[in-house]
Amino acid sequence: MMISARIAVWLCAVFGLVCAGAALTAFTGAQSIADAAEREASLGYAAFWAFLALIGAVFGVLSWLMLKGKLGAVE
């Protein structure tokens, strides 16, 4: 199955926004956790979701560059 660069840009944007939302929710909710071990685990999960949002953004930019022809010939 082939995904066009235009669809990849939009899929990466949606993926990045969902991951960023999960990270933001976890970062803001971690302050209300009383147990220090659970709070640290929650911050770890939030950092993981933020990392996934960053990966989605990077691949979205790469797909956009391919769409514009900056990384190779447009077919």
C-alpha positions, 0 to 999 in steps of 0.5 A: 500500500502506498501513501502519497506525500499529501496524505502523509502530511495530514496523517502526521499532523493528526498523529502529532496533535493527538500525541501532543494532547496526550503529553499535555494532559499527562504533564498537567495531571502529574502535579495532582498525583500525591505519590512520588513514584507514580508522579515520576512514572506519569512524567515519564509517560508524558515525555514519551508522548512528547517524543512521539509528537516530535517524531510525528512533526519530523516525519510530517515536515519530511513528507511536506518537503517531499511534496514540494520537491525539495528532497527529490524529483516530483513524480 
